[in-house]
Amino acid sequence: FGLLFFLVAARFYGGLGGLKTSRWQWHLLRTLLATGAMFGFFYGLSQMPLVNALTI
């Protein structure tokens, strides 16, 4: 539901044009790195003993 409030606020304060970027390659790289980090984190948790994983 947070996205709905954000879109309404963005529309009210000048539209979504302020969110456009000319550096989409950097956003793509950041997305790929964040996705890889998330998969790595969950893979690491799956390889740990249950007791250690639950303490994290």
PDB file of N, H, CA, C and O in Angstrom:
ATOM      1  N   PHE A   1       0.806  -1.204   0.000  1.00  0.00           N
ATOM      2  CA  PHE A   1       0.000   0.000   0.000  1.00  0.00           C
ATOM      3  C   PHE A   1       0.847   1.266   0.000  1.00  0.00           C
ATOM      4  O   PHE A   1       0.345   2.346  -0.311  1.00  0.00           O
ATOM      5  N   GLY A   2       2.108   1.146   0.340  1.00  0.00           N
ATOM      6  H   GLY A   2       2.516   0.269   0.592  1.00  0.00           H
ATOM      7  CA  GLY A   2       2.988   2.306   0.375  1.00  0.00           C
ATOM      8  C   GLY A   2       3.175   2.929  -0.994  1.00  0.00           C
ATOM      9  O   GLY A   2       3.294   4.149  -1.116  1.00  0.00           O
ATOM     10  N   LEU A   3       3.202   2.095  -2.027  1.00  0.00           N
ATOM     11  H   LEU A   3       3.106   1.104  -1.927  1.00  0.00           H
ATOM     12  CA  LEU A   3       3.385   2.608  -3.382  1.00  0.00           C
ATOM     13  C   LEU A   3       2.208   3.483  -3.800  1.00  0.00           C
ATOM     14  O   LEU A   3       2.394   4.476  -4.503  1.00  0.00           O
ATOM     15  N   LEU A   4       1.020   3.127  -3.380  1.00  0.00           N
ATOM     16  H   LEU A   4       0.869   2.320  -2.809  1.00  0.00           H
ATOM     17  CA  LEU A   4      -0.162   3.922  -3.718  1.00  0.00           C
ATOM     18  C   LEU A   4      -0.038   5.338  -3.163  1.00  0.00           C
ATOM     19  O   LEU A   4      -0.294   6.307  -3.877  1.00  0.00           O
ATOM     20  N   PHE A   5       0.350   5.464  -1.905  1.00  0.00           N
ATOM     21  H   PHE A   5       0.559   4.677  -1.325  1.00  0.00           H
ATOM     22  CA  PHE A   5       0.513   6.785  -1.305  1.00  0.00           C
ATOM     23  C   PHE A   5       1.634   7.567  -1.984  1.00  0.00           C
ATOM     24  O   PHE A   5       1.527   8.778  -2.174  1.00  0.00           O
ATOM     25  N   PHE A   6       2.703   6.872  -2.347  1.00  0.00           N
ATOM     26  H   PHE A   6       2.790   5.888  -2.192  1.00  0.00           H
ATOM     27  CA  PHE A   6       3.811   7.528  -3.042  1.00  0.00           C
ATOM     28  C   PHE A   6       3.367   8.065  -4.395  1.00  0.00           C
ATOM     29  O   PHE A   6       3.697   9.197  -4.751  1.00  0.00           O
ATOM     30  N   LEU A   7       2.627   7.269  -5.148  1.00  0.00           N
ATOM     31  H   LEU A   7       2.360   6.350  -4.860  1.00  0.00           H
ATOM     32  CA  LEU A   7       2.179   7.709  -6.471  1.00  0.00           C
ATOM     33  C   LEU A   7       1.219   8.891  -6.382  1.00  0.00           C
ATOM     34  O   LEU A   7       1.272   9.797  -7.213  1.00  0.00           O
ATOM     35  N   VAL A   8       0.354   8.885  -5.392  1.00  0.00           N
ATOM     36  H   VAL A   8       0.311   8.149  -4.717  1.00  0.00           H
ATOM     37  CA  VAL A   8      -0.566  10.013  -5.210  1.00  0.00           C
ATOM     38  C   VAL A   8       0.226  11.269  -4.858  1.00  0.00           C
ATOM     39  O   VAL A   8      -0.048  12.342  -5.396  1.00  0.00           O
ATOM     40  N   ALA A   9       1.205  11.147  -3.963  1.00  0.00           N
ATOM     41  H   ALA A   9       1.427  10.275  -3.526  1.00  0.00           H
ATOM     42  CA  ALA A   9       2.014  12.302  -3.578  1.00  0.00           C
ATOM     43  C   ALA A   9       2.851  12.794  -4.755  1.00  0.00           C
ATOM     44  O   ALA A   9       2.981  14.001  -4.953  1.00  0.00           O
ATOM     45  N   ALA A  10       3.415  11.883  -5.532  1.00  0.00           N
ATOM     46  H   ALA A  10       3.309  10.902  -5.370  1.00  0.00           H
ATOM     47  CA  ALA A  10       4.220  12.280  -6.690  1.00  0.00           C
ATOM     48  C   ALA A  10       3.356  13.000  -7.715  1.00  0.00           C
ATOM     49  O   ALA A  10       3.793  13.984  -8.313  1.00  0.00           O
ATOM     50  N   ARG A  11       2.168  12.531  -7.917  1.00  0.00           N
ATOM     51  H   ARG A  11       1.813  11.733  -7.431  1.00  0.00           H
ATOM     52  CA  ARG A  11       1.250  13.173  -8.877  1.00  0.00           C
ATOM     53  C   ARG A  11       0.877  14.574  -8.399  1.00  0.00           C
ATOM     54  O   ARG A  11       0.775  15.508  -9.194  1.00  0.00           O
ATOM     55  N   PHE A  12       0.678  14.705  -7.100  1.00  0.00           N
ATOM     56  H   PHE A  12       0.761  13.947  -6.453  1.00  0.00           H
ATOM     57  CA  PHE A  12       0.281  15.992  -6.527  1.00  0.00           C
ATOM     58  C   PHE A  12       1.417  17.012  -6.588  1.00  0.00           C
ATOM     59  O   PHE A  12       1.170  18.203  -6.778  1.00  0.00           O
ATOM     60  N   TYR A  13       2.652  16.555  -6.429  1.00  0.00           N
ATOM     61  H   TYR A  13       2.852  15.588  -6.274  1.00  0.00           H
ATOM     62  CA  TYR A  13       3.806  17.460  -6.385  1.00  0.00           C
ATOM     63  C   TYR A  13       4.581  17.516  -7.693  1.00  0.00           C
ATOM     64  O   TYR A  13       5.802  17.672  -7.668  1.00  0.00           O
ATOM     65  N   GLY A  14       3.920  17.395  -8.820  1.00  0.00           N
ATOM     66  H   GLY A  14       2.929  17.268  -8.840  1.00  0.00           H
ATOM     67  CA  GLY A  14       4.593  17.636 -10.083  1.00  0.00           C
ATOM     68  C   GLY A  14       4.703  16.447 -11.005  1.00  0.00           C
ATOM     69  O   GLY A  14       5.382  16.539 -12.028  1.00  0.00           O
ATOM     70  N   GLY A  15       4.087  15.366 -10.702  1.00  0.00           N
ATOM     71  H   GLY A  15       3.535  15.291  -9.872  1.00  0.00           H
ATOM     72  CA  GLY A  15       4.093  14.223 -11.609  1.00  0.00           C
ATOM     73  C   GLY A  15       5.280  13.305 -11.423  1.00  0.00           C
ATOM     74  O   GLY A  15       6.138  13.520 -10.567  1.00  0.00           O
ATOM     75  N   LEU A  16       5.302  12.280 -12.245  1.00  0.00           N
ATOM     76  H   LEU A  16       4.605  12.105 -12.940  1.00  0.00           H
ATOM     77  CA  LEU A  16       6.343  11.271 -12.145  1.00  0.00           C
ATOM     78  C   LEU A  16       7.573  11.614 -12.977  1.00  0.00           C
ATOM     79  O   LEU A  16       8.533  10.843 -13.001  1.00  0.00           O
ATOM     80  N   GLY A  17       7.559  12.748 -13.654  1.00  0.00           N
ATOM     81  H   GLY A  17       6.779  13.374 -13.635  1.00  0.00           H
ATOM     82  CA  GLY A  17       8.698  13.145 -14.472  1.00  0.00           C
ATOM     83  C   GLY A  17       9.966  13.359 -13.665  1.00  0.00           C
ATOM     84  O   GLY A  17      11.070  13.204 -14.188  1.00  0.00           O
ATOM     85  N   GLY A  18       9.820  13.710 -12.414  1.00  0.00           N
ATOM     86  H   GLY A  18       8.923  13.836 -11.989  1.00  0.00           H
ATOM     87  CA  GLY A  18      10.986  13.907 -11.560  1.00  0.00           C
ATOM     88  C   GLY A  18      11.707  12.623 -11.209  1.00  0.00           C
ATOM     89  O   GLY A  18      12.818  12.660 -10.681  1.00  0.00           O
ATOM     90  N   LEU A  19      11.094  11.491 -11.494  1.00  0.00           N
ATOM     91  H   LEU A  19      10.192  11.460 -11.923  1.00  0.00           H
ATOM     92  CA  LEU A  19      11.722  10.206 -11.183  1.00  0.00           C
ATOM     93  C   LEU A  19      12.526   9.646 -12.341  1.00  0.00           C
ATOM     94  O   LEU A  19      13.229   8.649 -12.176  1.00  0.00           O
ATOM     95  N   LYS A  20      12.437  10.262 -13.507  1.00  0.00           N
ATOM     96  H   LYS A  20      11.866  11.072 -13.641  1.00  0.00           H
ATOM     97  CA  LYS A  20      13.165   9.761 -14.670  1.00  0.00           C
ATOM     98  C   LYS A  20      14.648  10.050 -14.517  1.00  0.00           C
ATOM     99  O   LYS A  20      15.045  11.064 -13.942  1.00  0.00           O
ATOM    100  N   THR A  21      15.459   9.140 -15.043  1.00  0.00           N
ATOM    101  H   THR A  21      15.136   8.317 -15.509  1.00  0.00           H
ATOM    102  CA  THR A  21      16.897   9.306 -14.958  1.00  0.00           C
ATOM    103  C   THR A  21      17.533   9.101 -16.321  1.00  0.00           C
ATOM    104  O   THR A  21      17.006   8.380 -17.167  1.00  0.00           O
ATOM    105  N   SER A  22      18.657   9.736 -16.517  1.00  0.00           N
ATOM    106  H   SER A  22      19.086  10.322 -15.829  1.00  0.00           H
ATOM    107  CA  SER A  22      19.401   9.528 -17.757  1.00  0.00           C
ATOM    108  C   SER A  22      20.485   8.472 -17.571  1.00  0.00           C
ATOM    109  O   SER A  22      21.146   8.092 -18.538  1.00  0.00           O
ATOM    110  N   ARG A  23      20.675   7.999 -16.357  1.00  0.00           N
ATOM    111  H   ARG A  23      20.138   8.308 -15.572  1.00  0.00           H
ATOM    112  CA  ARG A  23      21.713   7.010 -16.051  1.00  0.00           C
ATOM    113  C   ARG A  23      21.085   5.668 -15.699  1.00  0.00           C
ATOM    114  O   ARG A  23      21.295   5.152 -14.601  1.00  0.00           O
ATOM    115  N   TRP A  24      20.324   5.107 -16.615  1.00  0.00           N
ATOM    116  H   TRP A  24      20.154   5.526 -17.507  1.00  0.00           H
ATOM    117  CA  TRP A  24      19.619   3.861 -16.340  1.00  0.00           C
ATOM    118  C   TRP A  24      20.587   2.699 -16.178  1.00  0.00           C
ATOM    119  O   TRP A  24      20.255   1.711 -15.522  1.00  0.00           O
ATOM    120  N   GLN A  25      21.783   2.797 -16.764  1.00  0.00           N
ATOM    121  H   GLN A  25      22.052   3.600 -17.296  1.00  0.00           H
ATOM    122  CA  GLN A  25      22.753   1.709 -16.634  1.00  0.00           C
ATOM    123  C   GLN A  25      23.187   1.541 -15.176  1.00  0.00           C
ATOM    124  O   GLN A  25      23.370   0.417 -14.710  1.00  0.00           O
ATOM    125  N   TRP A  26      23.350   2.638 -14.466  1.00  0.00           N
ATOM    126  H   TRP A  26      23.201   3.551 -14.845  1.00  0.00           H
ATOM    127  CA  TRP A  26      23.741   2.556 -13.062  1.00  0.00           C
ATOM    128  C   TRP A  26      22.613   1.963 -12.214  1.00  0.00           C
ATOM    129  O   TRP A  26      22.868   1.221 -11.266  1.00  0.00           O
ATOM    130  N   HIS A  27      21.394   2.288 -12.553  1.00  0.00           N
ATOM    131  H   HIS A  27      21.187   2.891 -13.323  1.00  0.00           H
ATOM    132  CA  HIS A  27      20.259   1.717 -11.828  1.00  0.00           C
ATOM    133  C   HIS A  27      20.157   0.217 -12.085  1.00  0.00           C
ATOM    134  O   HIS A  27      19.849  -0.552 -11.175  1.00  0.00           O
ATOM    135  N   LEU A  28      20.413  -0.196 -13.316  1.00  0.00           N
ATOM    136  H   LEU A  28      20.663   0.429 -14.056  1.00  0.00           H
ATOM    137  CA  LEU A  28      20.407  -1.618 -13.641  1.00  0.00           C
ATOM    138  C   LEU A  28      21.511  -2.340 -12.886  1.00  0.00           C
ATOM    139  O   LEU A  28      21.282  -3.420 -12.342  1.00  0.00           O
ATOM    140  N   LEU A  29      22.704  -1.761 -12.846  1.00  0.00           N
ATOM    141  H   LEU A  29      22.890  -0.883 -13.288  1.00  0.00           H
ATOM    142  CA  LEU A  29      23.813  -2.369 -12.112  1.00  0.00           C
ATOM    143  C   LEU A  29      23.493  -2.477 -10.629  1.00  0.00           C
ATOM    144  O   LEU A  29      23.755  -3.509 -10.010  1.00  0.00           O
ATOM    145  N   ARG A  30      22.930  -1.424 -10.058  1.00  0.00           N
ATOM    146  H   ARG A  30      22.717  -0.586 -10.561  1.00  0.00           H
ATOM    147  CA  ARG A  30      22.570  -1.445  -8.642  1.00  0.00           C
ATOM    148  C   ARG A  30      21.521  -2.510  -8.362  1.00  0.00           C
ATOM    149  O   ARG A  30      21.585  -3.196  -7.342  1.00  0.00           O
ATOM    150  N   THR A  31      20.556  -2.651  -9.264  1.00  0.00           N
ATOM    151  H   THR A  31      20.504  -2.094 -10.092  1.00  0.00           H
ATOM    152  CA  THR A  31      19.526  -3.670  -9.099  1.00  0.00           C
ATOM    153  C   THR A  31      20.120  -5.069  -9.150  1.00  0.00           C
ATOM    154  O   THR A  31      19.772  -5.922  -8.333  1.00  0.00           O
ATOM    155  N   LEU A  32      21.008  -5.307 -10.096  1.00  0.00           N
ATOM    156  H   LEU A  32      21.291  -4.614 -10.759  1.00  0.00           H
ATOM    157  CA  LEU A  32      21.637  -6.625 -10.209  1.00  0.00           C
ATOM    158  C   LEU A  32      22.493  -6.941  -8.988  1.00  0.00           C
ATOM    159  O   LEU A  32      22.466  -8.067  -8.492  1.00  0.00           O
ATOM    160  N   LEU A  33      23.246  -5.967  -8.501  1.00  0.00           N
ATOM    161  H   LEU A  33      23.267  -5.052  -8.904  1.00  0.00           H
ATOM    162  CA  LEU A  33      24.073  -6.194  -7.317  1.00  0.00           C
ATOM    163  C   LEU A  33      23.219  -6.448  -6.076  1.00  0.00           C
ATOM    164  O   LEU A  33      23.540  -7.323  -5.273  1.00  0.00           O
ATOM    165  N   ALA A  34      22.147  -5.699  -5.918  1.00  0.00           N
ATOM    166  H   ALA A  34      21.886  -4.988  -6.571  1.00  0.00           H
ATOM    167  CA  ALA A  34      21.271  -5.896  -4.761  1.00  0.00           C
ATOM    168  C   ALA A  34      20.582  -7.251  -4.821  1.00  0.00           C
ATOM    169  O   ALA A  34      20.427  -7.911  -3.793  1.00  0.00           O
ATOM    170  N   THR A  35      20.166  -7.674  -6.012  1.00  0.00           N
ATOM    171  H   THR A  35      20.292  -7.138  -6.846  1.00  0.00           H
ATOM    172  CA  THR A  35      19.541  -8.987  -6.162  1.00  0.00           C
ATOM    173  C   THR A  35      20.538 -10.093  -5.858  1.00  0.00           C
ATOM    174  O   THR A  35      20.202 -11.066  -5.182  1.00  0.00           O
ATOM    175  N   GLY A  36      21.759  -9.950  -6.352  1.00  0.00           N
ATOM    176  H   GLY A  36      22.032  -9.160  -6.901  1.00  0.00           H
ATOM    177  CA  GLY A  36      22.799 -10.933  -6.054  1.00  0.00           C
ATOM    178  C   GLY A  36      23.119 -10.995  -4.572  1.00  0.00           C
ATOM    179  O   GLY A  36      23.333 -12.077  -4.027  1.00  0.00           O
ATOM    180  N   ALA A  37      23.152  -9.843  -3.915  1.00  0.00           N
ATOM    181  H   ALA A  37      22.977  -8.963  -4.358  1.00  0.00           H
ATOM    182  CA  ALA A  37      23.413  -9.814  -2.479  1.00  0.00           C
ATOM    183  C   ALA A  37      22.295 -10.501  -1.704  1.00  0.00           C
ATOM    184  O   ALA A  37      22.557 -11.215  -0.735  1.00  0.00           O
ATOM    185  N   MET A  38      21.058 -10.289  -2.124  1.00  0.00           N
ATOM    186  H   MET A  38      20.846  -9.709  -2.910  1.00  0.00           H
ATOM    187  CA  MET A  38      19.939 -10.923  -1.442  1.00  0.00           C
ATOM    188  C   MET A  38      19.992 -12.439  -1.600  1.00  0.00           C
ATOM    189  O   MET A  38      19.809 -13.175  -0.630  1.00  0.00           O
ATOM    190  N   PHE A  39      20.243 -12.907  -2.833  1.00  0.00           N
ATOM    191  H   PHE A  39      20.392 -12.310  -3.621  1.00  0.00           H
ATOM    192  CA  PHE A  39      20.357 -14.348  -3.046  1.00  0.00           C
ATOM    193  C   PHE A  39      21.523 -14.925  -2.259  1.00  0.00           C
ATOM    194  O   PHE A  39      21.409 -16.007  -1.685  1.00  0.00           O
ATOM    195  N   GLY A  40      22.645 -14.211  -2.228  1.00  0.00           N
ATOM    196  H   GLY A  40      22.738 -13.331  -2.695  1.00  0.00           H
ATOM    197  CA  GLY A  40      23.800 -14.674  -1.465  1.00  0.00           C
ATOM    198  C   GLY A  40      23.510 -14.761   0.021  1.00  0.00           C
ATOM    199  O   GLY A  40      23.945 -15.701   0.686  1.00  0.00           O
ATOM    200  N   PHE A  41      22.778 -13.792   0.547  1.00  0.00           N
ATOM    201  H   PHE A  41      22.424 -13.028   0.007  1.00  0.00           H
ATOM    202  CA  PHE A  41      22.424 -13.802   1.960  1.00  0.00           C
ATOM    203  C   PHE A  41      21.554 -15.006   2.295  1.00  0.00           C
ATOM    204  O   PHE A  41      21.814 -15.710   3.270  1.00  0.00           O
ATOM    205  N   PHE A  42      20.529 -15.243   1.495  1.00  0.00           N
ATOM    206  H   PHE A  42      20.318 -14.671   0.702  1.00  0.00           H
ATOM    207  CA  PHE A  42      19.641 -16.360   1.785  1.00  0.00           C
ATOM    208  C   PHE A  42      20.314 -17.702   1.524  1.00  0.00           C
ATOM    209  O   PHE A  42      20.016 -18.680   2.209  1.00  0.00           O
ATOM    210  N   TYR A  43      21.212 -17.767   0.551  1.00  0.00           N
ATOM    211  H   TYR A  43      21.454 -16.972  -0.005  1.00  0.00           H
ATOM    212  CA  TYR A  43      21.971 -18.996   0.338  1.00  0.00           C
ATOM    213  C   TYR A  43      22.880 -19.259   1.537  1.00  0.00           C
ATOM    214  O   TYR A  43      22.989 -20.392   2.006  1.00  0.00           O
ATOM    215  N   GLY A  44      23.521 -18.217   2.022  1.00  0.00           N
ATOM    216  H   GLY A  44      23.433 -17.297   1.641  1.00  0.00           H
ATOM    217  CA  GLY A  44      24.368 -18.363   3.203  1.00  0.00           C
ATOM    218  C   GLY A  44      23.576 -18.820   4.414  1.00  0.00           C
ATOM    219  O   GLY A  44      24.043 -19.665   5.178  1.00  0.00           O
ATOM    220  N   LEU A  45      22.389 -18.274   4.596  1.00  0.00           N
ATOM    221  H   LEU A  45      22.010 -17.588   3.975  1.00  0.00           H
ATOM    222  CA  LEU A  45      21.542 -18.719   5.707  1.00  0.00           C
ATOM    223  C   LEU A  45      21.151 -20.181   5.555  1.00  0.00           C
ATOM    224  O   LEU A  45      21.079 -20.910   6.544  1.00  0.00           O
ATOM    225  N   SER A  46      20.898 -20.613   4.329  1.00  0.00           N
ATOM    226  H   SER A  46      20.956 -20.020   3.526  1.00  0.00           H
ATOM    227  CA  SER A  46      20.480 -22.004   4.130  1.00  0.00           C
ATOM    228  C   SER A  46      21.621 -22.981   4.382  1.00  0.00           C
ATOM    229  O   SER A  46      21.370 -24.152   4.665  1.00  0.00           O
ATOM    230  N   GLN A  47      22.861 -22.529   4.287  1.00  0.00           N
ATOM    231  H   GLN A  47      23.065 -21.577   4.057  1.00  0.00           H
ATOM    232  CA  GLN A  47      24.005 -23.407   4.497  1.00  0.00           C
ATOM    233  C   GLN A  47      24.478 -23.431   5.950  1.00  0.00           C
ATOM    234  O   GLN A  47      25.322 -24.249   6.316  1.00  0.00           O
ATOM    235  N   MET A  48      23.943 -22.546   6.767  1.00  0.00           N
ATOM    236  H   MET A  48      23.257 -21.882   6.470  1.00  0.00           H
ATOM    237  CA  MET A  48      24.354 -22.474   8.171  1.00  0.00           C
ATOM    238  C   MET A  48      23.564 -23.472   9.004  1.00  0.00           C
ATOM    239  O   MET A  48      22.463 -23.871   8.625  1.00  0.00           O
ATOM    240  N   PRO A  49      24.126 -23.875  10.140  1.00  0.00           N
ATOM    241  CA  PRO A  49      23.320 -24.659  11.081  1.00  0.00           C
ATOM    242  C   PRO A  49      22.112 -23.837  11.547  1.00  0.00           C
ATOM    243  O   PRO A  49      22.178 -22.610  11.629  1.00  0.00           O
ATOM    244  N   LEU A  50      21.032 -24.518  11.843  1.00  0.00           N
ATOM    245  H   LEU A  50      20.979 -25.514  11.776  1.00  0.00           H
ATOM    246  CA  LEU A  50      19.775 -23.844  12.171  1.00  0.00           C
ATOM    247  C   LEU A  50      19.921 -22.915  13.372  1.00  0.00           C
ATOM    248  O   LEU A  50      19.346 -21.827  13.383  1.00  0.00           O
ATOM    249  N   VAL A  51      20.673 -23.325  14.372  1.00  0.00           N
ATOM    250  H   VAL A  51      21.140 -24.209  14.364  1.00  0.00           H
ATOM    251  CA  VAL A  51      20.832 -22.504  15.578  1.00  0.00           C
ATOM    252  C   VAL A  51      21.499 -21.176  15.232  1.00  0.00           C
ATOM    253  O   VAL A  51      21.069 -20.125  15.707  1.00  0.00           O
ATOM    254  N   ASN A  52      22.527 -21.215  14.425  1.00  0.00           N
ATOM    255  H   ASN A  52      22.877 -22.069  14.040  1.00  0.00           H
ATOM    256  CA  ASN A  52      23.213 -19.976  14.043  1.00  0.00           C
ATOM    257  C   ASN A  52      22.332 -19.107  13.150  1.00  0.00           C
ATOM    258  O   ASN A  52      22.327 -17.884  13.293  1.00  0.00           O
ATOM    259  N   ALA A  53      21.597 -19.713  12.243  1.00  0.00           N
ATOM    260  H   ALA A  53      21.601 -20.706  12.126  1.00  0.00           H
ATOM    261  CA  ALA A  53      20.736 -18.945  11.341  1.00  0.00           C
ATOM    262  C   ALA A  53      19.615 -18.249  12.112  1.00  0.00           C
ATOM    263  O   ALA A  53      19.244 -17.123  11.782  1.00  0.00           O
ATOM    264  N   LEU A  54      19.081 -18.903  13.125  1.00  0.00           N
ATOM    265  H   LEU A  54      19.382 -19.818  13.394  1.00  0.00           H
ATOM    266  CA  LEU A  54      17.997 -18.298  13.893  1.00  0.00           C
ATOM    267  C   LEU A  54      18.479 -17.147  14.759  1.00  0.00           C
ATOM    268  O   LEU A  54      17.703 -16.237  15.053  1.00  0.00           O
ATOM    269  N   THR A  55      19.741 -17.162  15.177  1.00  0.00           N
ATOM    270  H   THR A  55      20.372 -17.900  14.939  1.00  0.00           H
ATOM    271  CA  THR A  55      20.239 -16.052  15.986  1.00  0.00           C
ATOM    272  C   THR A  55      20.442 -14.802  15.145  1.00  0.00           C
ATOM    273  O   THR A  55      20.445 -13.692  15.679  1.00  0.00           O
ATOM    274  N   ILE A  56      20.609 -14.966  13.845  1.00  0.00           N
ATOM    275  H   ILE A  56      20.606 -15.867  13.412  1.00  0.00           H
ATOM    276  CA  ILE A  56      20.740 -13.800  12.962  1.00  0.00           C
ATOM    277  C   ILE A  56      19.362 -13.236  12.734  1.00  0.00           C
ATOM    278  O   ILE A  56      19.211 -12.245  12.020  1.00  0.00           O
TER     279      ILE A  56
END
